[in-house]
Amino acid sequence: MQDKADDILEGTTRKVFRFVYRQREPVGIHDVQRGLGLSSPSAAHYHIAKLLRAGLLKEDGEGYTVNKVVFENMVRIRGTALPLQVTYATFLVSALAVLVGFVRPPVLSTSYVFAVVVIAVALGFTIYEAYKVTKLPY
């Protein structure tokens, strides 16, 4: 039975995932053990196996790496993965701020109000999607 995603990334398993995520090349069980100071290779193997079952890691010929599909829609900034929706939300907030703060006409027209409403709705959906993605365990 596959482990529940919420239960997987806790404690040492979370540390193992972060360790593998930060590596630029595949890591082996002994690399994880030494890198995190785990008591034995079997302890590292236990946590790697949990991550493999959850689909967060994948095994290739040289060791273990983070499953890149998990991070397909992420932007990586200094080792931190942010959902792509955060980038979209930042753009929409900027567009809304410029529209309301600098481009506001003296008399409100229907096209201006429509533009503000469309951007606000798009921003709401984007924030909701970013929230859903950030609730995932990775």
VEXZAVEX-812799 format. One record per residue (C-alpha): residue number from 1; x, y, z. Coordinates in steps of 0.1 Angstrom, whole numbers, padded with zeros to 4 digits. Example, Ala and Ser with C-alpha at 12.3 -4.5 7.8 and 13.67 -1.06 7.14 Angstrom:
% residues 2
+------+-------+-------+-------+
| doro |    px |    py |    pz |
+------+-------+-------+-------+
|    1 |  0123 | -0045 |  0078 |
|    2 |  0137 | -0011 |  0071 |
+------+-------+-------+-------+
//
This chain:
% residues 138
+------+-------+-------+-------+
| doro |    px |    py |    pz |
+------+-------+-------+-------+
|    1 |  0000 |  0000 |  0000 |
|    2 |  0014 |  0034 | -0009 |
|    3 |  0021 |  0057 |  0020 |
|    4 | -0001 |  0088 |  0024 |
|    5 |  0017 |  0118 |  0011 |
|    6 |  0011 |  0138 |  0042 |
|    7 |  0028 |  0112 |  0064 |
|    8 |  0058 |  0107 |  0042 |
|    9 |  0076 |  0140 |  0045 |
|   10 |  0081 |  0142 |  0082 |
|   11 |  0112 |  0140 |  0103 |
|   12 |  0142 |  0122 |  0089 |
|   13 |  0124 |  0113 |  0056 |
|   14 |  0120 |  0150 |  0050 |
|   15 |  0157 |  0156 |  0057 |
|   16 |  0166 |  0128 |  0033 |
|   17 |  0143 |  0143 |  0006 |
|   18 |  0159 |  0177 |  0010 |
|   19 |  0194 |  0162 |  0010 |
|   20 |  0187 |  0144 | -0023 |
|   21 |  0170 |  0175 | -0038 |
|   22 |  0199 |  0197 | -0031 |
|   23 |  0224 |  0174 | -0048 |
|   24 |  0234 |  0182 | -0084 |
|   25 |  0240 |  0145 | -0092 |
|   26 |  0225 |  0111 | -0082 |
|   27 |  0233 |  0100 | -0047 |
|   28 |  0237 |  0066 | -0032 |
|   29 |  0226 |  0052 |  0001 |
|   30 |  0260 |  0057 |  0017 |
|   31 |  0260 |  0093 |  0005 |
|   32 |  0227 |  0099 |  0023 |
|   33 |  0239 |  0081 |  0054 |
|   34 |  0272 |  0102 |  0056 |
|   35 |  0256 |  0134 |  0045 |
|   36 |  0229 |  0133 |  0072 |
|   37 |  0248 |  0114 |  0099 |
|   38 |  0224 |  0085 |  0099 |
|   39 |  0232 |  0055 |  0121 |
|   40 |  0234 |  0029 |  0093 |
|   41 |  0229 |  0024 |  0056 |
|   42 |  0197 |  0005 |  0064 |
|   43 |  0183 |  0037 |  0080 |
|   44 |  0190 |  0057 |  0048 |
|   45 |  0176 |  0029 |  0027 |
|   46 |  0143 |  0028 |  0047 |
|   47 |  0137 |  0065 |  0041 |
|   48 |  0147 |  0063 |  0004 |
|   49 |  0123 |  0034 |  0000 |
|   50 |  0095 |  0055 |  0014 |
|   51 |  0103 |  0083 | -0010 |
|   52 |  0105 |  0059 | -0039 |
|   53 |  0071 |  0044 | -0031 |
|   54 |  0056 |  0079 | -0029 |
|   55 |  0070 |  0088 | -0063 |
|   56 |  0091 |  0116 | -0050 |
|   57 |  0124 |  0100 | -0058 |
|   58 |  0135 |  0078 | -0087 |
|   59 |  0163 |  0054 | -0091 |
|   60 |  0187 |  0055 | -0121 |
|   61 |  0219 |  0036 | -0128 |
|   62 |  0240 |  0059 | -0107 |
|   63 |  0218 |  0064 | -0076 |
|   64 |  0187 |  0082 | -0065 |
|   65 |  0175 |  0116 | -0077 |
|   66 |  0144 |  0137 | -0072 |
|   67 |  0116 |  0128 | -0096 |
|   68 |  0117 |  0159 | -0119 |
|   69 |  0081 |  0155 | -0129 |
|   70 |  0072 |  0165 | -0094 |
|   71 |  0090 |  0198 | -0100 |
|   72 |  0079 |  0204 | -0136 |
|   73 |  0058 |  0234 | -0127 |
|   74 |  0082 |  0249 | -0101 |
|   75 |  0107 |  0277 | -0102 |
|   76 |  0138 |  0271 | -0082 |
|   77 |  0153 |  0301 | -0065 |
|   78 |  0184 |  0295 | -0043 |
|   79 |  0174 |  0259 | -0035 |
|   80 |  0138 |  0268 | -0028 |
|   81 |  0111 |  0255 | -0051 |
|   82 |  0082 |  0278 | -0057 |
|   83 |  0051 |  0269 | -0077 |
|   84 |  0050 |  0286 | -0111 |
|   85 |  0017 |  0300 | -0101 |
|   86 |  0035 |  0323 | -0076 |
|   87 |  0053 |  0339 | -0106 |
|   88 |  0020 |  0344 | -0123 |
|   89 |  0004 |  0358 | -0092 |
|   90 |  0033 |  0383 | -0088 |
|   91 |  0028 |  0394 | -0124 |
|   92 | -0009 |  0398 | -0119 |
|   93 | -0005 |  0418 | -0086 |
|   94 |  0020 |  0441 | -0104 |
|   95 | -0004 |  0446 | -0133 |
|   96 | -0033 |  0453 | -0110 |
|   97 | -0012 |  0478 | -0090 |
|   98 | -0001 |  0496 | -0121 |
|   99 | -0037 |  0496 | -0134 |
|  100 | -0052 |  0509 | -0102 |
|  101 | -0024 |  0532 | -0091 |
|  102 | -0010 |  0548 | -0123 |
|  103 | -0034 |  0542 | -0152 |
|  104 | -0066 |  0551 | -0135 |
|  105 | -0086 |  0574 | -0157 |
|  106 | -0103 |  0605 | -0142 |
|  107 | -0137 |  0590 | -0152 |
|  108 | -0142 |  0553 | -0148 |
|  109 | -0151 |  0536 | -0181 |
|  110 | -0166 |  0502 | -0185 |
|  111 | -0135 |  0489 | -0203 |
|  112 | -0113 |  0500 | -0173 |
|  113 | -0136 |  0484 | -0148 |
|  114 | -0137 |  0453 | -0169 |
|  115 | -0099 |  0451 | -0171 |
|  116 | -0096 |  0455 | -0133 |
|  117 | -0122 |  0428 | -0127 |
|  118 | -0106 |  0404 | -0152 |
|  119 | -0071 |  0408 | -0136 |
|  120 | -0086 |  0405 | -0101 |
|  121 | -0104 |  0373 | -0110 |
|  122 | -0073 |  0358 | -0127 |
|  123 | -0053 |  0367 | -0096 |
|  124 | -0078 |  0350 | -0074 |
|  125 | -0077 |  0318 | -0094 |
|  126 | -0039 |  0319 | -0095 |
|  127 | -0036 |  0324 | -0058 |
|  128 | -0060 |  0295 | -0052 |
|  129 | -0040 |  0272 | -0076 |
|  130 | -0007 |  0283 | -0059 |
|  131 | -0023 |  0274 | -0025 |
|  132 | -0033 |  0240 | -0037 |
|  133 |  0002 |  0233 | -0050 |
|  134 |  0019 |  0245 | -0018 |
|  135 | -0003 |  0221 |  0002 |
|  136 |  0014 |  0192 | -0015 |
|  137 |  0041 |  0175 |  0006 |
|  138 |  0070 |  0185 | -0016 |
+------+-------+-------+-------+
//
